[in-house]
Amino acid sequence: MSKTAIVWLVTYFAGVLYAFKDPVYGLFTYFLDYYEHPPLRWWGEEFPDLRWSFSISVLTLVLYFIKKGRFKTVATPWHPQSKWLFLFAANAVLVTLTTAVWQEKSWEKVVEILKLVMLYFLITRTVRTKKQFRNLLLVHIAGIFSWGWNAYTNPHRRAGRLYGIGGPDSIEDNGTAAHLLAILPLLGTVYFTGKRWEKGLCVLSAVFAVNAFILCNSRGGVVGLAMVMGAGLVLTKGAMRGKVFMGIIVGLLLLYALADPQFIARQQTIKDYNEDSSATGRLDSWMGAIRLVEDHPFGVGGGGFEYLSPIYIPEIVAAHKGQNRSVHSTYFLVVSDWGIQGLFFFMAFTLSTFRELHVIRKTAEKHRNDSTTGMTSLALTLGYVGLLGAGIFIVRAYAESVYWLPAFTAVLRDIQLRELKEIKEADAAALA
């Protein structure tokens, strides 16, 4: 057995043991599996199929219910985005029962959504303190460093695009690029507020993750990156804008230094989309989704667009030798599969998350008690902008990071409210 496999196994089972002390360690172990999932790695071929992620998530859920009485209760049991997520999941069940055209596949997608709801619940309930939240961010920064390192040491490319680097829901180039966009802004928060070793981890992660992003050669990812930069300048002012501007400059310099000819050539096709068959195919797919929604406004169930693609995009299916095709957009997939009401719930979920992040920043500015909270809120906002921006051209409806970031937002708001309550109680005690 390789050294890498041994280290992974020791770390995984150490996380299992520590989860009996505090379920948050089970959550961290779940993320370890996400970033280094054995079935996706060469060193994991020697492992038995023990459903590593499912096993640790179920264990964490059970331990949470056993131990929840020993921990501080959450400050806000129901965050605004939570109710919309549950409505989105309930709608998926209803559509599958009533209008789904491919029920077997639709139920598979419902199970995926319910797993994401469970994961959202676990994050919001097990991460309770500022230290735990900090460690949560460090786990993800280390995770994208591991992807970047794997891409640097053993880059597999197909048609000039990175392949085989990523997690279970993002093993291909577009998914990997979108996930990197979600996490990269968090490097700034940890770098500006971290210890020396944390700063070092952030620097290494930035270099290797940006290199992996370039190797992905994803045009949707580049569009998302441009949206991150624009949002960073629009949403900030004063000293914070200066830090964001510095981060943008550093990022652009890394892109310039690491970009290869294949990346440059592919990104130049963005401005000539009408001459690129892949880009025009996306537009045709979107028009097909619009026609499908006109015929089936309440949705056709999970996998429904792909199932009906020979009807709504016959030219594209024929061009791919009769292979059913995806719609290549998060939002068009949601509205075609889960209906207009499903898109409404999904958009309400994402927009209420942005609203919650805005409230966190405004509260931090008002009280001036913790600039780190406001900075973290900004980083989560930018990560979500990049992820959802890339989602215009990439299917991310069932990607875990789309649900992680709203859960992180809920945790951050809980921590902020709890700290403000403690400060208020301390002030009242001092005056008594």
Backbone torsions as a table, in degrees:
resi	resn	phi	psi	omega
1	MET	NA	137.5	-176.9
2	SER	-69.2	159.6	178.3
3	LYS	-63.1	-37.8	179.0
4	THR	-61.0	-42.9	179.5
5	ALA	-63.7	-40.3	179.8
6	ILE	-64.4	-45.0	178.9
7	VAL	-61.2	-41.7	-179.8
8	TRP	-63.1	-46.7	-178.8
9	LEU	-62.3	-43.4	179.4
10	VAL	-61.9	-44.7	-179.7
11	THR	-64.8	-43.2	-178.7
12	TYR	-61.1	-50.6	-176.3
13	PHE	-73.7	-25.5	171.1
14	ALA	-64.7	-41.3	176.6
15	GLY	-62.6	-38.7	177.6
16	VAL	-61.1	-45.3	-179.2
17	LEU	-65.6	-43.7	-179.9
18	TYR	-67.8	-25.0	178.2
19	ALA	-62.1	-27.3	176.7
20	PHE	-69.8	-23.5	175.0
21	LYS	-81.6	-44.3	178.9
22	ASP	-151.8	122.6	-177.1
23	PRO	-58.4	-19.2	-179.7
24	VAL	-61.0	-29.1	177.8
25	TYR	-68.6	-30.0	173.6
26	GLY	-65.1	-38.7	177.1
27	LEU	-64.3	-44.1	178.1
28	PHE	-61.0	-37.3	179.3
29	THR	-67.6	-35.8	175.3
30	TYR	-58.8	-43.7	-179.6
31	PHE	-69.0	-32.4	173.0
32	LEU	-57.2	-46.2	179.9
33	ASP	-65.5	-37.0	-179.4
34	TYR	-61.1	-46.6	-175.5
35	TYR	-77.7	-27.9	177.7
36	GLU	-132.4	72.0	-176.7
37	HIS	-79.3	115.2	-173.1
38	PRO	-50.8	-44.1	-178.8
39	PRO	-62.3	-16.3	-179.8
40	LEU	-97.2	-1.3	-176.2
41	ARG	-117.9	148.7	-177.9
42	TRP	-61.0	-34.5	-178.3
43	TRP	-76.3	-11.1	-179.9
44	GLY	-86.4	-4.2	-179.4
45	GLU	-63.7	-23.7	-178.9
46	GLU	-83.0	-9.9	-175.1
47	PHE	-83.8	145.9	169.6
48	PRO	-72.3	158.1	179.8
49	ASP	-83.4	91.8	-178.1
50	LEU	-102.8	11.0	-179.1
51	ARG	50.6	62.1	-171.0
52	TRP	-55.0	-48.2	-176.3
53	SER	-69.0	-42.4	179.7
54	PHE	-64.1	-41.5	-177.7
55	SER	-62.8	-46.4	-177.1
56	ILE	-72.3	-32.3	179.3
57	SER	-69.1	-41.1	177.6
58	VAL	-65.0	-43.6	178.1
59	LEU	-59.6	-44.8	-179.8
60	THR	-62.2	-41.6	179.5
61	LEU	-63.6	-45.2	179.8
62	VAL	-62.8	-45.5	-179.0
63	LEU	-65.8	-33.6	177.9
64	TYR	-61.9	-47.8	-178.4
65	PHE	-66.5	-30.7	177.8
66	ILE	-70.7	-39.5	-170.8
67	LYS	-104.8	-1.2	-170.6
68	LYS	-60.3	-27.0	179.7
69	GLY	-68.4	-17.0	-177.6
70	ARG	-88.2	-9.6	-174.8
71	PHE	-109.3	164.6	176.0
72	LYS	-63.3	139.4	176.5
73	THR	-74.3	155.4	178.9
74	VAL	-69.6	149.3	-177.6
75	ALA	-70.9	-33.8	-178.7
76	THR	-131.2	101.7	-178.0
77	PRO	-59.1	-35.4	-177.2
78	TRP	-125.3	104.9	174.8
79	HIS	-81.5	156.4	-176.6
80	PRO	-53.8	-40.9	-176.4
81	GLN	-72.3	-22.8	-176.1
82	SER	-63.3	-45.4	-176.9
83	LYS	-63.6	-35.5	-179.8
84	TRP	-70.3	-33.6	176.7
85	LEU	-65.0	-44.0	179.3
86	PHE	-65.6	-36.5	176.6
87	LEU	-66.9	-37.5	177.0
88	PHE	-62.0	-44.3	179.6
89	ALA	-66.2	-42.3	179.8
90	ALA	-63.8	-38.6	177.6
91	ASN	-63.3	-39.0	179.0
92	ALA	-61.1	-41.3	177.0
93	VAL	-62.8	-45.4	-177.7
94	LEU	-64.2	-44.2	179.2
95	VAL	-62.4	-41.0	-179.9
96	THR	-63.0	-37.2	-179.8
97	LEU	-73.1	-25.6	-169.5
98	THR	-113.5	-50.5	-169.6
99	THR	-119.9	3.7	-177.1
100	ALA	-64.1	135.6	179.1
101	VAL	-92.5	-14.5	-180.0
102	TRP	-138.5	78.9	-168.3
103	GLN	-62.0	-38.9	-179.2
104	GLU	-58.8	-48.9	179.0
105	LYS	-66.8	-38.0	-178.9
106	SER	-62.8	-40.3	177.3
107	TRP	-65.4	-34.5	175.9
108	GLU	-61.3	-41.0	179.1
109	LYS	-69.8	-35.3	175.8
110	VAL	-61.8	-43.0	178.1
111	VAL	-61.4	-40.9	176.7
112	GLU	-59.4	-44.8	-179.1
113	ILE	-64.3	-42.2	-179.9
114	LEU	-65.2	-34.8	174.6
115	LYS	-63.5	-39.8	178.9
116	LEU	-66.8	-36.8	175.9
117	VAL	-63.5	-42.7	178.5
118	MET	-62.5	-42.4	179.4
119	LEU	-64.6	-41.6	176.1
120	TYR	-57.4	-45.6	179.4
121	PHE	-61.3	-45.5	-178.8
122	LEU	-61.4	-43.2	179.8
123	ILE	-61.7	-46.5	-175.2
124	THR	-70.8	-19.4	-177.4
125	ARG	-102.3	-27.1	-175.2
126	THR	-95.1	-24.7	178.8
127	VAL	-93.0	106.9	-168.8
128	ARG	-119.6	-21.9	-175.2
129	THR	-117.1	163.2	179.5
130	LYS	-62.5	-38.1	179.3
131	LYS	-65.0	-42.9	178.5
132	GLN	-63.8	-39.2	178.7
133	PHE	-65.7	-39.9	177.1
134	ARG	-60.9	-44.2	178.8
135	ASN	-64.6	-34.0	176.4
136	LEU	-60.3	-45.5	178.0
137	LEU	-63.0	-40.8	-179.6
138	LEU	-64.5	-36.3	177.1
139	VAL	-59.6	-42.7	-178.9
140	HIS	-73.8	-34.3	176.1
141	ILE	-65.7	-42.3	175.5
142	ALA	-63.9	-33.9	179.7
143	GLY	-64.0	-46.1	-179.9
144	ILE	-73.1	-24.8	172.1
145	PHE	-63.7	-41.4	-179.5
146	SER	-63.8	-39.7	175.8
147	TRP	-63.2	-44.7	-180.0
148	GLY	-62.3	-40.2	178.7
149	TRP	-65.3	-43.4	178.2
150	ASN	-62.4	-39.8	179.3
151	ALA	-66.8	-33.3	-179.4
152	TYR	-75.4	-43.3	-174.3
153	THR	-82.4	-27.7	-176.3
154	ASN	-146.3	64.9	-175.5
155	PRO	-77.9	118.0	174.2
156	HIS	-101.8	126.0	-179.1
157	ARG	-125.7	140.2	174.2
158	ARG	-123.5	124.5	-177.2
159	ALA	54.1	37.4	176.4
160	GLY	78.6	14.7	-176.2
161	ARG	-130.9	141.8	-175.1
162	LEU	-61.7	139.2	179.6
163	TYR	-139.4	141.8	174.5
164	GLY	89.1	5.3	176.8
165	ILE	-115.8	124.4	-179.9
166	GLY	146.0	-171.6	180.0
167	GLY	-101.9	-175.7	-177.3
168	PRO	-57.9	-28.0	-179.5
169	ASP	-105.6	8.0	-175.3
170	SER	-151.6	45.3	-175.7
171	ILE	-81.8	-12.1	178.1
172	GLU	-102.0	168.9	-169.1
173	ASP	-56.2	-48.3	-177.0
174	ASN	-63.5	-44.6	-179.7
175	GLY	-64.9	-41.3	179.0
176	THR	-63.2	-44.9	180.0
177	ALA	-61.1	-43.4	-179.8
178	ALA	-63.7	-40.6	179.5
179	HIS	-66.2	-40.9	177.9
180	LEU	-59.4	-39.5	178.0
181	LEU	-61.6	-35.2	-178.9
182	ALA	-67.2	-32.9	-172.9
183	ILE	-99.5	-30.8	-174.8
184	LEU	-52.9	-41.7	180.0
185	PRO	-60.7	-23.9	179.1
186	LEU	-66.9	-21.0	178.2
187	LEU	-59.7	-37.3	-179.0
188	GLY	-63.3	-44.4	179.5
189	THR	-58.7	-50.1	-176.7
190	VAL	-69.0	-37.4	-179.2
191	TYR	-63.7	-47.7	-175.2
192	PHE	-74.0	-16.8	-177.3
193	THR	-121.2	3.7	-170.6
194	GLY	-95.9	171.4	173.3
195	LYS	-75.0	173.7	-175.7
196	ARG	-60.1	-43.3	-178.5
197	TRP	-68.1	-32.0	177.4
198	GLU	-68.5	-39.9	175.9
199	LYS	-61.3	-41.6	179.0
200	GLY	-62.5	-41.9	178.0
201	LEU	-62.2	-40.0	-179.7
202	CYS	-64.3	-41.6	-180.0
203	VAL	-63.7	-47.4	179.5
204	LEU	-62.5	-43.4	179.8
205	SER	-62.0	-41.3	-179.7
206	ALA	-60.5	-47.4	-176.4
207	VAL	-64.0	-50.3	-175.0
208	PHE	-74.6	-34.2	178.7
209	ALA	-69.7	-39.8	177.2
210	VAL	-64.6	-38.3	176.8
211	ASN	-62.7	-41.3	177.1
212	ALA	-64.3	-39.5	178.3
213	PHE	-59.9	-42.2	178.4
214	ILE	-64.7	-43.4	-179.6
215	LEU	-64.6	-28.6	176.1
216	CYS	-62.2	-34.5	175.8
217	ASN	55.7	43.5	-176.3
218	SER	-96.6	120.0	178.0
219	ARG	-69.3	-36.4	174.8
220	GLY	-62.0	-37.8	177.0
221	GLY	-64.1	-39.6	179.0
222	VAL	-66.7	-38.6	175.5
223	VAL	-61.6	-43.4	177.0
224	GLY	-62.1	-39.2	178.5
225	LEU	-63.4	-42.2	177.9
226	ALA	-61.9	-37.5	178.2
227	MET	-67.8	-36.8	176.4
228	VAL	-60.7	-47.1	-178.7
229	MET	-63.4	-44.7	179.3
230	GLY	-63.1	-44.7	179.8
231	ALA	-64.5	-36.1	179.6
232	GLY	-61.0	-39.0	180.0
233	LEU	-76.7	-33.9	-177.8
234	VAL	-74.0	-38.5	-171.7
235	LEU	-86.6	-4.2	-174.9
236	THR	-119.4	165.1	175.8
237	LYS	-154.5	163.6	176.7
238	GLY	61.6	-137.4	-176.8
239	ALA	-63.6	-34.7	-179.6
240	MET	-65.7	-39.8	177.3
241	ARG	-62.3	-37.8	177.7
242	GLY	-61.0	-40.8	178.7
243	LYS	-67.0	-41.9	178.2
244	VAL	-63.5	-43.1	179.7
245	PHE	-61.6	-41.2	177.5
246	MET	-62.4	-40.8	178.3
247	GLY	-63.8	-38.6	178.0
248	ILE	-64.2	-44.2	179.6
249	ILE	-61.5	-44.8	179.2
250	VAL	-61.9	-42.7	179.3
251	GLY	-62.6	-43.1	179.7
252	LEU	-66.6	-37.4	177.8
253	LEU	-64.5	-40.0	177.2
254	LEU	-64.3	-42.6	177.2
255	LEU	-59.8	-44.4	-179.0
256	TYR	-64.6	-41.2	-176.5
257	ALA	-72.7	-33.0	-172.7
258	LEU	-101.1	-16.0	-176.1
259	ALA	-62.0	136.4	177.7
260	ASP	-104.6	168.7	-177.5
261	PRO	-58.6	-34.1	180.0
262	GLN	-64.7	-40.8	178.9
263	PHE	-64.3	-47.0	-177.8
264	ILE	-62.5	-43.9	-177.9
265	ALA	-64.1	-41.4	-177.9
266	ARG	-70.0	-40.3	-177.6
267	GLN	-69.9	-24.4	178.1
268	GLN	-67.7	-18.4	179.5
269	THR	-75.7	-10.3	-179.9
270	ILE	-60.0	-43.2	-177.3
271	LYS	-74.2	-16.0	179.3
272	ASP	-113.8	43.4	-174.4
273	TYR	-58.7	-31.5	-177.0
274	ASN	-69.8	-13.5	178.6
275	GLU	-102.5	0.3	-176.7
276	ASP	-107.2	123.4	-175.3
277	SER	-63.9	-35.2	179.3
278	SER	-64.5	-44.1	-179.0
279	ALA	-68.2	-45.0	179.5
280	THR	-66.7	-31.2	176.3
281	GLY	-63.6	-36.6	176.2
282	ARG	-62.6	-45.5	179.9
283	LEU	-61.2	-41.2	178.1
284	ASP	-64.6	-38.4	178.2
285	SER	-64.1	-40.9	179.3
286	TRP	-63.9	-40.0	177.5
287	MET	-64.8	-36.3	175.8
288	GLY	-63.4	-38.7	178.1
289	ALA	-64.7	-38.2	177.2
290	ILE	-62.5	-43.0	178.3
291	ARG	-64.5	-38.0	178.7
292	LEU	-63.5	-43.3	-179.3
293	VAL	-65.5	-34.9	176.2
294	GLU	-61.2	-36.0	179.8
295	ASP	-83.9	-31.8	-175.0
296	HIS	-134.0	72.8	-174.4
297	PRO	-63.7	-21.9	-178.6
298	PHE	-95.2	6.2	174.9
299	GLY	96.9	156.3	-179.4
300	VAL	-116.4	12.7	176.5
301	GLY	86.4	164.5	-179.7
302	GLY	-58.2	131.4	-177.2
303	GLY	77.5	4.1	-174.8
304	GLY	-67.2	-39.9	179.5
305	PHE	-63.1	-44.7	179.1
306	GLU	-60.6	-41.6	-179.8
307	TYR	-62.4	-38.2	-177.5
308	LEU	-95.8	4.7	-177.0
309	SER	-58.3	-33.3	176.2
310	PRO	-61.1	-22.5	179.5
311	ILE	-87.7	-41.4	-171.3
312	TYR	-97.7	-20.6	172.7
313	ILE	-136.3	60.3	-174.3
314	PRO	-61.4	-34.5	-179.0
315	GLU	-65.3	-40.6	-179.6
316	ILE	-68.9	-41.9	178.2
317	VAL	-62.1	-42.6	179.2
318	ALA	-64.1	-38.0	179.7
319	ALA	-66.3	-19.8	178.5
320	HIS	-109.0	33.7	173.4
321	LYS	58.8	37.9	175.9
322	GLY	83.1	4.4	-179.7
323	GLN	-76.5	128.9	177.1
324	ASN	-61.3	145.0	-171.0
325	ARG	-123.4	154.7	177.6
326	SER	-87.2	169.0	-178.0
327	VAL	-87.4	-13.9	175.6
328	HIS	60.1	42.3	173.3
329	SER	-165.4	131.5	179.0
330	THR	-57.4	-45.7	-171.1
331	TYR	-75.6	-40.1	176.6
332	PHE	-68.9	-31.9	176.4
333	LEU	-67.2	-44.8	-178.5
334	VAL	-61.5	-46.1	-176.0
335	VAL	-71.2	-33.9	179.7
336	SER	-75.6	-40.7	-178.0
337	ASP	-80.6	-41.7	-172.4
338	TRP	-111.8	5.9	172.2
339	GLY	86.0	171.0	179.2
340	ILE	-60.9	-39.6	178.8
341	GLN	-66.6	-33.7	177.3
342	GLY	-66.0	-41.7	176.8
343	LEU	-64.1	-38.5	177.9
344	PHE	-60.2	-47.2	179.9
345	PHE	-64.3	-41.1	-179.0
346	PHE	-64.8	-45.6	179.8
347	MET	-67.7	-36.8	176.5
348	ALA	-63.3	-37.9	176.9
349	PHE	-60.6	-47.6	-177.8
350	THR	-72.2	-42.0	-177.6
351	LEU	-69.3	-35.3	177.0
352	SER	-68.8	-28.5	174.2
353	THR	-65.7	-45.5	176.7
354	PHE	-60.8	-39.9	178.2
355	ARG	-62.0	-44.2	178.4
356	GLU	-61.8	-41.1	177.7
357	LEU	-64.2	-38.4	177.1
358	HIS	-63.2	-42.6	179.0
359	VAL	-63.1	-40.2	178.4
360	ILE	-60.5	-45.5	-179.4
361	ARG	-64.6	-44.0	-179.3
362	LYS	-65.2	-38.7	177.8
363	THR	-65.2	-41.3	178.7
364	ALA	-64.3	-39.7	178.2
365	GLU	-66.3	-37.9	-178.0
366	LYS	-67.3	-42.9	-175.4
367	HIS	-91.4	-21.5	177.1
368	ARG	52.1	29.4	-177.6
369	ASN	-94.5	-17.5	-176.5
370	ASP	-158.1	96.6	-179.9
371	SER	-67.4	-24.0	-179.9
372	THR	-62.2	-37.3	-180.0
373	THR	-62.6	-46.2	178.4
374	GLY	-63.4	-39.0	179.9
375	MET	-67.1	-39.4	178.6
376	THR	-66.4	-39.7	176.7
377	SER	-60.3	-42.1	178.2
378	LEU	-63.3	-43.6	-179.7
379	ALA	-62.1	-42.1	177.6
380	LEU	-64.8	-38.3	177.5
381	THR	-61.1	-47.8	-178.3
382	LEU	-66.2	-39.1	176.9
383	GLY	-62.1	-39.2	179.7
384	TYR	-71.0	-37.2	175.7
385	VAL	-59.8	-46.9	-179.9
386	GLY	-63.4	-43.2	-178.7
387	LEU	-65.0	-46.7	-178.8
388	LEU	-74.6	-29.7	175.4
389	GLY	-65.7	-44.9	175.8
390	ALA	-63.5	-29.3	-179.1
391	GLY	-65.6	-13.7	174.5
392	ILE	-61.7	-34.8	-175.1
393	PHE	-112.3	-3.7	-175.6
394	ILE	-131.6	141.6	177.5
395	VAL	-79.6	112.8	179.7
396	ARG	-128.3	17.1	-175.6
397	ALA	-60.5	-30.3	-178.3
398	TYR	-112.4	17.0	178.6
399	ALA	-78.0	136.8	-174.5
400	GLU	-63.4	-37.8	-176.0
401	SER	-63.6	-25.2	176.5
402	VAL	-62.4	-25.9	-178.3
403	TYR	-105.2	-24.3	175.1
404	TRP	-61.3	-50.1	-172.4
405	LEU	-62.9	-41.8	172.5
406	PRO	-61.6	-34.8	176.6
407	ALA	-66.8	-42.3	175.7
408	PHE	-59.0	-38.4	179.1
409	THR	-61.7	-44.6	178.8
410	ALA	-61.7	-42.1	178.8
411	VAL	-62.9	-46.0	-179.2
412	LEU	-61.2	-41.4	178.4
413	ARG	-65.3	-40.7	177.6
414	ASP	-60.1	-46.6	-179.8
415	ILE	-61.4	-43.2	180.0
416	GLN	-62.3	-47.1	-178.8
417	LEU	-64.4	-39.4	179.8
418	ARG	-65.4	-41.3	179.2
419	GLU	-66.2	-41.1	178.4
420	LEU	-63.8	-38.0	177.7
421	LYS	-64.6	-41.9	179.3
422	GLU	-65.6	-38.3	177.8
423	ILE	-64.9	-41.8	179.9
424	LYS	-63.8	-42.0	178.8
425	GLU	-66.6	-38.4	178.5
426	ALA	-66.1	-39.9	178.1
427	ASP	-64.6	-41.1	179.7
428	ALA	-65.3	-39.3	179.1
429	ALA	-67.0	-35.4	179.7
430	ALA	-67.7	-32.1	-179.2
431	LEU	-82.4	-18.8	-177.0
432	ALA	-72.3	NA	NA
